[in-house]
Amino acid sequence: MSYFVTGATGFIGRYLVNELLENREGEIYLLCRDGSRARLDALIAQWGGSPRLIPVTGDLRADRLGVDDAWIAENKGKITHFFHLAAIYDMTASEEMNEELNVGGTRAAISLAGAVDAGVFHQVSSVAASGDYRGLFDESMFDEGQGLPSAYHRTKFESEKIVREESPVPWRVYRPAVVVGHSETGAMDKIDGPYYFFPLFKAMRDNLPSWLPLVGVDLGDTNVVPVDYVAKAMDHLAHLPDHDGQAFHLVNPEPQNTVELINTFAAAAKAPQFAVPIDRSVTNRLPTALLPRQLRPGALLGAALRTTPAHLALSQTIGRFGIPPEVLEHASFPSVYVSKATQKALAGSGIAVPDLESYAGTLWSYWEEMLDESIRSNRAAVSALKGKTVVITGASSGIGLVTAVQVAKAGAIPILVARGKDKLESTKALIESQGGKAYAYGCDLSDLQAIDALTSALSADFEHIDFVVNNAGRSIRRSLKLSEDRFHDFERTMQLNYFGAIRLIMGILPKMREQKSGHIVNISSIGVLTNPPRFSAYVASKAALDAWSNVVSSELVGDGVSFTSIHMPLVRTPMIAPTKMYDRFPTISPGQAAAMVISALVERPHEINTLTGNLGALAHTLAPKVAFRVLNLAYKIFPDSAAARGEVPPAPTSEQQMMARVLPGVHW
């Protein structure tokens, strides 16, 4: 058994190839243009460099996909499954591009499938083939006289029609709904579908209180599925016997209300949500069914959105957040996609569509951390960072990882430092795939000799080092009572958070003095200002770094070297994961924390604090005895961590959650 796959470097294609590698045997031939060979080679390396993966040079625009005649002759009769995924999946693409790649590419693909006498031709179509058909649309339906309101709809319909009428070999068709990122990792590689609205959610979160209700419009129903479901279902369905000549709907069996879907993502972003004063519970009671279809409310709204004045108005409003007017126009589906045949075929496989609520937060986090492009249009950030080198410690995860991705998008060159070199290489590859440049250096920052070797290498490898972000750190949550026989906790925390940080700075300072410029950002803690109980080892180490930076700032200001201390509130990172009660506490995301780091790099303030942190510092200055009494109350309310006691963590109590909300961001 062997496979031929077009579009293997595409989003769905990558996950399908992975499923074939894990579940099937035989060679997998991957169509690739000459210009995309490096990208394919990088993916093959990510797949473990399996010898089963064999690139085949070709082009979607050429007859028989431009595959060499000798290869066709050699493999005639050997390709069991021919998967055609290469296409344009973009509602905003031009008519010419849709025609050339979707229609022309499909015709070239079935020509090659016929030339090699493939066993089955698998066409990845789209629910867009249903066009503006209103009502139930099942897998047996195709040409129902529906209108095709855009080039994307038309070419998806025509591509599927070509397969149905012209394929020289048996065929199967798969119609995915709107495909979003991986339900477990959130991984996504492009902005499409609901992702167009994510910059709006971010702006709402950053500028409006989360409790503020906003007025929305009932746009109808949509349908969203994660890419891992699509890939797993395709792999399973393709190998079932006796299903040739059938179409499969890879959709959520239950239509998703558009406003509810938007609110689900808004909730994941901690942004305000939309209320719909007049929805279908009201409009369905009106005798609109008696009206001609073009005069019904939904049709009138759609027609209005397609007008030039509406496009101009939308461009100047939601368009400023990167939402194309045509996306809003097609935000919902008039068709309701029935998938009974598909569900029956998948029965017993364990493959099912997960609830959006279970993975919306994962999708949002991945977008905010890896795909958010807003920094590219931030003139101040680009001006301050373009072409500059930024050493970032702890760059393999959390705040360091997101900061590295963001500064690279602003044109800076992140120098990634962490103990795990493999993870750094993955971060480096991600940055380079997004058009950036990065370098990776493995180093154990608790080893002073290793730090000396690192700073020597950095000084030799780079003409200038403009910024250092001291982000790597260790946190320990343990009361003094449980630390009396664990003095090594204090030594280890101080070794990494204080000695390691200043050793790195002192090793890079000669380079900064030489170039008469440099800025160092220390990721400190809100605990330095609020002094929460049980964090004596951690807070002391961060306070030591703060004090050292404050002292040397006066010595180095004449050399053009400056410092910023960020008293970071509680951040949702792997470092706090062991303390399970934090799962229900107010935290900021790594993306929000990275935004604070970017502000420190661009504006270079002496320190960045939160309101809670400032209030804590003020309380300790004006009423220290009262502050200690309040903290003692917190000491009694919040027990030692389950890890410190060797127990299973209990759910947080109402008192704990109340104090966490009253004083958000504090490490309790």
C-alpha positions as CSV (number, residue, x, y, z in Angstrom):
1,M,0.0,0.0,0.0
2,S,1.3,3.5,-0.9
3,Y,0.0,7.0,-0.8
4,F,0.2,10.2,-2.9
5,V,-0.6,13.5,-1.1
6,T,-0.9,17.0,-2.5
7,G,-0.9,19.9,-0.1
8,A,1.1,18.0,2.5
9,T,2.7,21.2,3.7
10,G,-0.7,22.8,4.2
11,F,-2.6,22.9,7.5
12,I,-4.9,19.8,7.1
13,G,-2.3,18.0,5.0
14,R,0.4,18.1,7.7
15,Y,-2.0,16.4,10.2
16,L,-3.2,13.9,7.7
17,V,0.4,12.8,6.8
18,N,1.0,12.4,10.5
19,E,-2.0,10.1,10.8
20,L,-0.9,8.0,7.9
21,L,2.6,7.7,9.4
22,E,1.2,6.6,12.7
23,N,-1.6,4.3,11.5
24,R,-0.7,3.0,8.1
25,E,2.2,1.3,6.3
26,G,3.9,1.9,3.0
27,E,5.5,4.9,1.2
28,I,3.9,8.3,1.3
29,Y,4.7,10.4,-1.8
30,L,4.5,14.1,-1.1
31,L,4.0,16.6,-4.0
32,C,6.2,19.6,-3.7
33,R,7.2,22.6,-5.8
34,D,10.9,23.3,-6.1
35,G,10.4,26.6,-4.2
36,S,8.8,24.8,-1.2
37,R,11.3,22.0,-0.9
38,A,13.0,23.5,2.2
39,R,9.7,23.8,3.9
40,L,8.8,20.2,3.2
41,D,12.3,19.0,4.3
42,A,11.7,20.8,7.6
43,L,8.4,19.1,8.1
44,I,9.9,15.7,7.2
45,A,12.5,16.4,10.0
46,Q,9.6,17.1,12.4
47,W,8.0,13.8,11.4
48,G,11.2,12.1,12.5
49,G,12.8,11.9,9.0
50,S,11.0,8.8,8.1
51,P,12.3,7.2,4.9
52,R,8.6,6.4,4.1
53,L,8.2,10.1,3.2
54,I,9.3,10.7,-0.4
55,P,9.1,14.2,-2.0
56,V,7.9,14.3,-5.6
57,T,8.6,17.5,-7.6
58,G,5.6,19.0,-9.3
59,D,3.3,22.0,-9.6
60,L,-0.4,22.4,-9.0
61,R,-0.7,24.6,-12.1
62,A,0.8,22.1,-14.5
63,D,-0.8,19.2,-16.4
64,R,-0.7,16.0,-14.4
65,L,0.7,18.2,-11.6
66,G,3.9,18.6,-13.5
67,V,5.1,15.1,-12.3
68,D,7.9,13.6,-14.4
69,D,6.9,11.0,-16.9
70,A,9.5,8.5,-15.7
71,W,8.1,8.7,-12.2
72,I,4.6,8.1,-13.5
73,A,5.7,5.1,-15.5
74,E,7.6,3.6,-12.5
75,N,4.7,4.0,-10.1
76,K,1.8,3.1,-12.3
77,G,-0.5,0.8,-10.4
78,K,1.3,1.2,-7.1
79,I,-0.6,4.2,-5.6
80,T,-3.4,2.8,-3.5
81,H,-4.7,6.1,-2.1
82,F,-4.4,9.5,-3.9
83,F,-5.2,12.4,-1.5
84,H,-5.8,15.8,-3.1
85,L,-5.7,18.6,-0.5
86,A,-3.7,21.3,-2.3
87,A,-6.1,24.2,-2.8
88,I,-7.0,27.8,-1.7
89,Y,-9.0,27.8,1.5
90,D,-9.5,31.5,1.7
91,M,-12.7,33.5,1.3
92,T,-10.7,36.6,0.5
93,A,-8.6,35.2,-2.4
94,S,-9.1,36.5,-5.9
95,E,-11.3,34.9,-8.6
96,E,-8.2,34.1,-10.7
97,M,-6.4,32.4,-7.8
98,N,-9.4,30.3,-6.9
99,E,-9.9,29.3,-10.5
100,E,-6.3,28.4,-11.1
101,L,-5.6,26.4,-8.0
102,N,-9.0,25.0,-7.0
103,V,-10.5,24.1,-10.4
104,G,-7.3,23.8,-12.5
105,G,-5.4,22.0,-9.7
106,T,-8.2,19.4,-9.2
107,R,-8.3,18.7,-13.0
108,A,-4.5,18.2,-13.0
109,A,-4.7,16.0,-9.9
110,I,-7.3,13.6,-11.4
111,S,-5.3,13.5,-14.6
112,L,-2.3,12.3,-12.6
113,A,-4.4,9.9,-10.6
114,G,-5.6,8.3,-13.8
115,A,-2.1,8.2,-15.3
116,V,-0.8,6.2,-12.3
117,D,-4.0,4.1,-12.1
118,A,-4.6,5.1,-8.4
119,G,-6.8,2.9,-6.3
120,V,-9.0,5.7,-4.9
121,F,-9.0,9.5,-5.4
122,H,-9.7,11.4,-2.2
123,Q,-10.9,14.9,-2.8
124,V,-10.9,17.4,0.0
125,S,-13.8,19.7,-0.9
126,S,-15.7,22.0,1.5
127,V,-19.1,22.7,2.9
128,A,-18.9,25.8,0.8
129,A,-20.0,23.6,-2.2
130,S,-23.5,23.9,-0.8
131,G,-23.5,27.7,-1.6
132,D,-26.6,29.5,-0.5
133,Y,-28.8,26.4,-0.2
134,R,-31.2,26.9,2.7
135,G,-32.2,24.0,4.8
136,L,-30.9,20.5,5.5
137,F,-28.0,19.5,3.3
138,D,-26.8,15.9,3.7
139,E,-23.9,13.9,2.2
140,S,-26.0,12.5,-0.7
141,M,-26.8,16.1,-2.0
142,F,-24.6,18.0,-4.3
143,D,-26.1,19.9,-7.3
144,E,-29.3,21.3,-5.8
145,G,-29.6,24.5,-7.9
146,Q,-27.9,26.5,-5.1
147,G,-26.4,29.9,-5.8
148,L,-22.7,30.3,-5.4
149,P,-22.1,33.7,-3.9
150,S,-18.3,34.0,-4.1
151,A,-15.4,32.7,-6.2
152,Y,-14.5,30.4,-3.3
153,H,-18.0,28.8,-3.2
154,R,-18.1,28.5,-7.0
155,T,-14.6,26.8,-7.4
156,K,-15.2,24.4,-4.5
157,F,-18.5,23.3,-6.2
158,E,-16.8,23.1,-9.6
159,S,-13.8,21.2,-8.2
160,E,-16.1,18.6,-6.6
161,K,-18.1,18.4,-9.8
162,I,-15.0,17.6,-11.8
163,V,-14.2,14.7,-9.5
164,R,-17.7,13.4,-9.6
165,E,-18.0,13.5,-13.4
166,E,-14.4,13.2,-14.8
167,S,-12.4,11.1,-12.3
168,P,-10.9,8.1,-14.2
169,V,-10.6,6.2,-10.9
170,P,-13.0,5.6,-7.9
171,W,-13.4,8.6,-5.7
172,R,-14.4,9.8,-2.3
173,V,-15.2,13.4,-1.2
174,Y,-14.7,15.1,2.2
175,R,-16.4,18.3,3.0
176,P,-14.9,19.9,6.1
177,A,-16.7,22.8,7.9
178,V,-14.6,25.8,9.1
179,V,-11.3,24.2,10.3
180,V,-9.7,25.7,13.3
181,G,-6.6,24.7,15.3
182,H,-5.7,21.5,17.1
183,S,-8.0,20.8,20.0
184,E,-5.2,19.7,22.3
185,T,-2.3,22.1,21.3
186,G,-4.2,24.9,19.6
187,A,-1.6,24.8,16.8
188,M,-2.8,26.8,13.7
189,D,-0.8,28.3,10.8
190,K,-3.0,31.0,9.3
191,I,-5.7,33.5,10.1
192,D,-9.1,32.3,8.9
193,G,-12.6,31.8,10.0
194,P,-13.2,32.9,13.6
195,Y,-9.5,33.9,13.9
196,Y,-10.3,37.1,12.0
197,F,-12.2,38.3,15.1
198,F,-9.4,37.5,17.6
199,P,-7.7,40.9,17.4
200,L,-11.1,42.5,18.2
201,F,-11.4,40.3,21.3
202,K,-7.9,41.3,22.4
203,A,-8.7,45.0,22.0
204,M,-12.0,44.5,23.9
205,R,-10.1,42.7,26.7
206,D,-7.4,45.3,27.0
207,N,-9.8,48.4,26.9
208,L,-13.2,47.3,28.3
209,P,-14.2,45.7,31.6
210,S,-15.1,42.0,31.0
211,W,-18.6,42.5,32.7
212,L,-19.7,45.1,30.1
213,P,-22.4,43.6,27.8
214,L,-22.2,44.6,24.2
215,V,-25.0,44.6,21.6
216,G,-24.7,41.9,18.9
217,V,-26.6,40.8,15.8
218,D,-28.0,37.3,15.3
219,L,-26.1,36.3,12.2
220,G,-27.4,32.7,12.1
221,D,-25.5,29.4,12.5
222,T,-22.0,28.4,11.6
223,N,-20.0,25.2,11.9
224,V,-16.5,24.8,13.3
225,V,-14.3,21.7,13.7
226,P,-10.7,21.2,14.9
227,V,-8.0,20.0,12.5
228,D,-7.2,16.9,14.5
229,Y,-10.8,15.7,14.1
230,V,-10.7,16.3,10.3
231,A,-7.4,14.5,9.9
232,K,-8.3,11.5,12.0
233,A,-11.7,11.2,10.4
234,M,-10.3,11.3,6.8
235,D,-7.7,8.7,7.6
236,H,-10.4,6.4,9.1
237,L,-13.0,7.0,6.3
238,A,-10.5,6.6,3.5
239,H,-9.7,3.1,4.6
240,L,-13.2,1.8,5.1
241,P,-14.3,-0.7,2.3
242,D,-17.3,-0.1,0.1
243,H,-17.6,3.7,0.4
244,D,-16.4,4.8,-3.0
245,G,-18.6,7.4,-4.7
246,Q,-19.7,8.9,-1.4
247,A,-19.2,12.3,0.2
248,F,-18.6,12.8,3.9
249,H,-19.4,15.8,6.0
250,L,-16.6,16.5,8.5
251,V,-18.8,18.9,10.5
252,N,-20.1,19.4,14.0
253,P,-23.3,17.4,14.1
254,E,-25.0,20.3,16.0
255,P,-25.0,23.7,14.2
256,Q,-23.3,26.4,16.3
257,N,-25.0,29.7,16.8
258,T,-22.6,32.4,15.5
259,V,-23.0,34.8,18.4
260,E,-22.6,31.9,20.9
261,L,-19.5,30.8,19.1
262,I,-18.1,34.4,19.2
263,N,-19.0,34.6,22.9
264,T,-17.2,31.4,23.6
265,F,-14.0,32.8,22.2
266,A,-14.6,36.2,23.9
267,A,-14.9,34.3,27.2
268,A,-11.6,32.5,26.5
269,A,-10.0,35.9,25.9
270,K,-11.6,37.3,29.1
271,A,-13.2,40.0,26.9
272,P,-16.8,41.4,27.1
273,Q,-19.5,39.3,25.5
274,F,-22.3,40.1,23.1
275,A,-26.0,40.1,23.9
276,V,-28.6,39.9,21.1
277,P,-31.8,41.9,22.0
278,I,-33.7,40.5,19.0
279,D,-32.7,37.0,18.1
280,R,-34.5,34.0,16.4
281,S,-36.7,33.4,19.4
282,V,-38.4,36.7,18.4
283,T,-38.0,36.7,14.6
284,N,-39.1,33.1,14.3
285,R,-42.5,34.1,15.6
286,L,-42.9,36.6,12.7
287,P,-44.6,35.4,9.5
288,T,-41.4,35.8,7.5
289,A,-41.9,32.4,5.8
290,L,-44.7,34.0,3.9
291,L,-42.3,36.5,2.3
292,P,-40.3,35.8,-0.8
293,R,-36.9,34.4,0.2
294,Q,-35.0,37.5,-1.0
295,L,-37.1,39.7,1.3
296,R,-36.6,37.6,4.5
297,P,-34.4,39.3,7.3
298,G,-31.4,37.0,6.7
299,A,-31.4,37.6,3.0
300,L,-31.8,41.3,3.4
301,L,-28.9,41.5,5.9
302,G,-26.7,39.4,3.5
303,A,-27.6,41.6,0.6
304,A,-26.9,44.8,2.6
305,L,-23.5,43.5,3.6
306,R,-22.6,42.9,0.0
307,T,-23.1,46.5,-1.0
308,T,-20.3,48.9,-1.7
309,P,-21.3,51.4,1.1
310,A,-21.5,48.5,3.6
311,H,-18.0,47.3,2.6
312,L,-16.6,50.9,3.0
313,A,-18.3,51.2,6.4
314,L,-17.0,47.8,7.5
315,S,-13.5,48.6,6.2
316,Q,-13.4,51.7,8.4
317,T,-14.7,49.9,11.5
318,I,-14.1,46.2,12.0
319,G,-11.6,46.3,9.1
320,R,-9.3,48.2,11.4
321,F,-9.1,45.0,13.4
322,G,-8.2,42.9,10.4
323,I,-11.7,41.6,9.7
324,P,-12.4,41.6,5.9
325,P,-16.0,42.7,5.1
326,E,-16.5,39.5,3.0
327,V,-15.7,37.4,6.1
328,L,-18.6,39.0,8.0
329,E,-20.8,38.5,4.9
330,H,-20.2,34.7,5.0
331,A,-19.9,34.4,8.8
332,S,-22.9,32.0,8.9
333,F,-24.2,29.1,6.8
334,P,-27.7,29.1,5.3
335,S,-27.3,25.3,5.1
336,V,-27.6,22.9,8.0
337,Y,-25.1,20.1,7.4
338,V,-26.4,16.6,8.1
339,S,-23.7,14.1,8.9
340,K,-25.6,10.9,9.8
341,A,-23.8,8.8,7.2
342,T,-20.4,10.1,8.3
343,Q,-21.2,9.5,12.0
344,K,-22.4,6.0,11.2
345,A,-19.1,5.3,9.3
346,L,-17.1,6.6,12.3
347,A,-19.1,4.6,14.9
348,G,-16.8,2.6,17.1
349,S,-13.6,4.4,16.0
350,G,-13.6,6.8,19.0
351,I,-13.3,9.7,16.6
352,A,-15.8,12.5,17.5
353,V,-16.0,16.3,17.4
354,P,-15.1,17.7,20.8
355,D,-17.2,20.5,22.4
356,L,-15.8,23.9,21.4
357,E,-16.0,25.0,25.0
358,S,-13.4,22.3,25.9
359,Y,-10.7,23.7,23.6
360,A,-11.6,27.4,22.8
361,G,-9.2,28.6,25.5
362,T,-6.4,26.5,23.9
363,L,-7.1,28.0,20.4
364,W,-7.1,31.5,21.9
365,S,-3.8,31.0,23.8
366,Y,-2.0,29.7,20.7
367,W,-3.2,32.6,18.6
368,E,-2.3,35.2,21.3
369,E,1.1,33.7,21.9
370,M,2.1,32.6,18.3
371,L,-0.1,34.2,15.7
372,D,-0.9,37.7,16.9
373,E,0.5,40.1,14.4
374,S,-0.4,43.4,16.0
375,I,3.1,44.2,17.0
376,R,4.1,44.5,13.3
377,S,1.9,47.6,13.0
378,N,3.2,49.1,16.3
379,R,5.5,51.8,15.0
380,A,7.1,52.5,18.3
381,A,7.9,48.8,18.9
382,V,9.3,48.3,15.4
383,S,11.4,51.5,15.6
384,A,12.9,50.5,18.9
385,L,13.5,46.8,18.1
386,K,14.1,46.4,14.4
387,G,17.6,45.0,13.8
388,K,18.4,44.8,17.6
389,T,19.6,41.7,19.4
390,V,17.6,40.6,22.4
391,V,19.0,37.9,24.7
392,I,16.1,36.1,26.3
393,T,16.6,33.5,29.1
394,G,13.9,30.9,29.8
395,A,13.0,31.2,26.1
396,S,11.7,27.6,25.7
397,S,8.3,28.2,27.2
398,G,6.0,30.7,28.9
399,I,6.8,34.4,29.0
400,G,10.2,33.9,27.3
401,L,8.9,32.0,24.4
402,V,6.1,34.5,23.6
403,T,8.4,37.4,24.1
404,A,10.9,35.9,21.6
405,V,8.1,35.3,19.0
406,Q,6.8,38.9,19.4
407,V,10.2,40.7,19.3
408,A,11.0,38.7,16.1
409,K,7.8,40.0,14.5
410,A,8.9,43.5,15.3
411,G,12.2,42.9,13.4
412,A,14.5,42.1,16.4
413,I,16.8,39.1,16.5
414,P,16.1,37.0,19.6
415,I,19.0,35.1,21.1
416,L,17.2,32.2,22.8
417,V,18.7,30.8,26.0
418,A,17.5,27.9,28.1
419,R,18.6,24.6,29.4
420,G,16.7,22.5,26.9
421,K,18.4,23.0,23.4
422,D,15.7,20.9,21.6
423,K,12.9,23.1,22.7
424,L,14.9,26.2,21.7
425,E,15.4,24.8,18.3
426,S,11.7,24.3,17.9
427,T,11.2,28.0,19.0
428,K,13.9,29.0,16.5
429,A,12.2,27.1,13.7
430,L,8.8,28.6,14.5
431,I,10.3,32.1,14.4
432,E,12.0,31.4,11.1
433,S,8.8,30.0,9.6
434,Q,7.1,33.3,10.4
435,G,9.8,35.2,8.5
436,G,12.0,36.1,11.5
437,K,15.6,35.3,12.5
438,A,16.8,33.7,15.8
439,Y,19.7,32.0,17.4
440,A,19.6,29.3,20.1
441,Y,22.1,28.7,22.9
442,G,21.7,25.9,25.5
443,C,22.8,26.8,29.0
444,D,22.1,25.8,32.5
445,L,21.7,29.2,34.2
446,S,22.3,27.8,37.6
447,D,25.8,26.8,36.6
448,L,28.1,29.9,36.8
449,Q,30.8,28.5,34.7
450,A,28.3,27.6,32.0
451,I,27.1,31.2,32.1
452,D,30.7,32.4,31.7
453,A,31.1,30.2,28.6
454,L,27.8,31.5,27.2
455,T,28.6,35.2,27.6
456,S,32.0,34.6,26.0
457,A,30.3,33.0,23.1
458,L,27.7,35.7,22.8
459,S,30.4,38.5,22.9
460,A,32.3,36.7,20.1
461,D,29.3,35.8,18.0
462,F,27.6,39.2,17.9
463,E,28.9,42.7,17.1
464,H,26.4,44.2,19.5
465,I,24.0,43.0,22.2
466,D,21.2,45.5,22.7
467,F,18.9,44.0,25.2
468,V,18.9,41.3,27.9
469,V,15.6,39.8,29.3
470,N,16.3,37.9,32.5
471,N,13.3,35.7,32.5
472,A,14.5,32.3,33.7
473,G,13.6,31.6,37.2
474,R,12.6,29.2,39.9
475,S,9.6,29.5,42.2
476,I,9.1,27.7,45.5
477,R,5.9,28.0,47.5
478,R,6.7,26.6,51.0
479,S,6.2,27.9,54.5
480,L,9.2,28.5,56.7
481,K,7.9,25.8,59.1
482,L,8.2,23.2,56.3
483,S,11.6,24.7,55.1
484,E,13.6,24.3,58.3
485,D,15.3,21.2,57.1
486,R,15.3,22.3,53.4
487,F,17.9,25.1,53.3
488,H,18.8,23.9,49.8
489,D,15.5,25.4,48.6
490,F,16.9,28.9,49.5
491,E,20.3,28.1,47.9
492,R,18.8,26.8,44.6
493,T,16.4,29.7,44.3
494,M,19.1,32.3,44.9
495,Q,21.5,30.5,42.6
496,L,19.2,30.8,39.6
497,N,17.2,33.9,40.3
498,Y,19.9,36.1,41.7
499,F,23.5,34.8,41.1
500,G,22.7,33.4,37.7
501,A,21.0,36.6,36.6
502,I,23.7,39.0,37.7
503,R,26.5,36.6,36.4
504,L,24.8,36.8,32.9
505,I,24.5,40.6,33.1
506,M,28.1,41.1,34.3
507,G,29.4,38.9,31.5
508,I,27.5,41.0,28.8
509,L,28.3,44.4,30.4
510,P,31.7,44.8,28.7
511,K,30.1,44.5,25.3
512,M,27.4,47.1,26.3
513,R,30.0,49.5,27.7
514,E,32.0,49.2,24.5
515,Q,28.9,50.0,22.4
516,K,27.8,52.7,25.0
517,S,24.2,51.4,25.0
518,G,22.2,48.5,26.4
519,H,19.0,47.8,28.3
520,I,18.3,45.0,30.8
521,V,14.9,43.8,31.7
522,N,14.6,41.8,34.9
523,I,11.4,39.7,35.4
524,S,10.8,40.3,39.1
525,S,7.7,39.5,41.0
526,I,4.7,41.3,42.5
527,G,5.7,39.5,45.6
528,V,8.6,41.9,46.1
529,L,5.9,44.6,46.6
530,T,3.3,42.6,48.4
531,N,5.4,40.1,50.5
532,P,3.0,37.1,50.4
533,P,3.5,34.3,52.9
534,R,5.2,31.0,51.9
535,F,7.3,32.7,49.2
536,S,10.3,33.7,51.4
537,A,12.9,31.9,49.2
538,Y,11.4,33.1,45.9
539,V,10.6,36.7,46.9
540,A,14.0,37.2,48.6
541,S,15.8,36.1,45.5
542,K,13.8,38.5,43.3
543,A,14.2,41.3,45.9
544,A,18.0,40.8,45.8
545,L,18.0,41.2,42.0
546,D,15.9,44.3,42.3
547,A,18.3,45.8,44.9
548,W,21.4,45.0,42.9
549,S,19.9,46.5,39.8
550,N,18.9,49.7,41.6
551,V,22.5,50.1,43.0
552,V,24.4,49.4,39.7
553,S,22.0,51.6,37.7
554,S,23.6,54.7,39.1
555,E,27.0,53.3,38.2
556,L,26.1,52.4,34.6
557,V,23.8,55.2,33.5
558,G,26.9,57.1,32.3
559,D,27.8,54.1,30.1
560,G,24.4,54.2,28.4
561,V,23.2,51.0,30.2
562,S,19.8,51.0,31.9
563,F,17.5,48.6,33.8
564,T,13.7,47.9,34.0
565,S,12.3,45.6,36.8
566,I,8.9,44.2,36.0
567,H,7.0,43.2,39.1
568,M,5.1,40.5,37.3
569,P,1.7,39.4,38.6
570,L,0.6,35.7,38.6
571,V,1.0,34.4,35.0
572,R,-0.5,31.3,33.6
573,T,2.9,29.5,32.9
574,P,4.3,26.0,33.5
575,M,6.0,27.4,36.6
576,I,2.7,27.8,38.5
577,A,1.1,24.6,37.1
578,P,2.0,22.4,40.1
579,T,0.0,24.7,42.4
580,K,-3.4,23.5,41.3
581,M,-5.5,26.1,43.2
582,Y,-4.1,28.7,40.8
583,D,-6.2,27.1,38.1
584,R,-9.2,29.1,39.4
585,F,-7.4,32.3,40.4
586,P,-7.2,35.5,38.3
587,T,-4.0,35.3,36.2
588,I,-2.7,37.1,33.2
589,S,-1.7,35.1,30.0
590,P,1.8,34.7,28.8
591,G,0.8,37.0,25.9
592,Q,-0.2,39.8,28.3
593,A,3.0,39.2,30.2
594,A,5.0,39.4,27.0
595,A,3.3,42.7,26.2
596,M,4.7,44.1,29.5
597,V,8.2,43.0,28.5
598,I,7.8,44.6,25.1
599,S,6.8,47.9,26.8
600,A,9.9,47.6,29.0
601,L,12.1,47.1,25.9
602,V,10.5,50.0,24.0
603,E,9.9,52.6,26.7
604,R,12.7,51.6,29.1
605,P,11.0,52.7,32.4
606,H,12.8,52.0,35.7
607,E,10.0,49.6,36.8
608,I,6.6,48.3,35.7
609,N,4.0,47.6,38.4
610,T,0.4,46.6,38.6
611,L,-2.3,48.4,40.6
612,T,-2.3,45.6,43.1
613,G,1.4,45.7,43.5
614,N,1.4,49.4,44.1
615,L,-1.3,49.1,46.7
616,G,0.7,46.4,48.4
617,A,3.8,48.5,48.5
618,L,1.8,51.5,49.8
619,A,0.2,49.4,52.5
620,H,3.6,48.2,53.7
621,T,4.8,51.8,53.8
622,L,1.9,53.5,55.5
623,A,0.5,50.7,57.7
624,P,3.0,47.8,57.9
625,K,1.5,46.2,61.0
626,V,-2.0,46.1,59.4
627,A,-0.4,44.7,56.2
628,F,1.2,41.9,58.1
629,R,-2.1,41.1,59.9
630,V,-3.8,40.8,56.5
631,L,-1.0,38.6,55.2
632,N,-1.2,36.5,58.3
633,L,-4.9,36.0,57.5
634,A,-3.9,34.9,54.0
635,Y,-1.3,32.6,55.6
636,K,-4.1,30.8,57.5
637,I,-6.5,30.7,54.6
638,F,-4.0,29.4,52.1
639,P,-2.4,26.1,53.2
640,D,1.0,24.9,52.1
641,S,1.1,23.4,48.6
642,A,0.0,19.8,48.2
643,A,3.5,19.1,46.8
644,A,5.1,20.5,50.0
645,R,2.8,18.3,52.1
646,G,3.0,15.3,49.8
647,E,-0.8,15.3,49.3
648,V,-3.4,15.5,46.5
649,P,-4.3,19.2,46.0
650,P,-7.8,20.1,47.2
651,A,-10.1,22.5,45.3
652,P,-9.7,26.1,46.4
653,T,-12.2,27.3,49.0
654,S,-14.6,30.2,48.6
655,E,-12.5,32.3,51.0
656,Q,-9.4,31.6,49.0
657,Q,-11.1,32.5,45.7
658,M,-12.5,35.7,47.3
659,M,-9.1,36.9,48.4
660,A,-7.6,36.0,45.1
661,R,-10.2,38.2,43.3
662,V,-9.9,41.1,45.8
663,L,-6.1,41.1,45.3
664,P,-5.6,39.7,41.8
665,G,-2.2,38.6,40.6
666,V,-0.7,38.0,44.0
667,H,1.2,34.7,44.5
668,W,-0.8,33.2,47.4
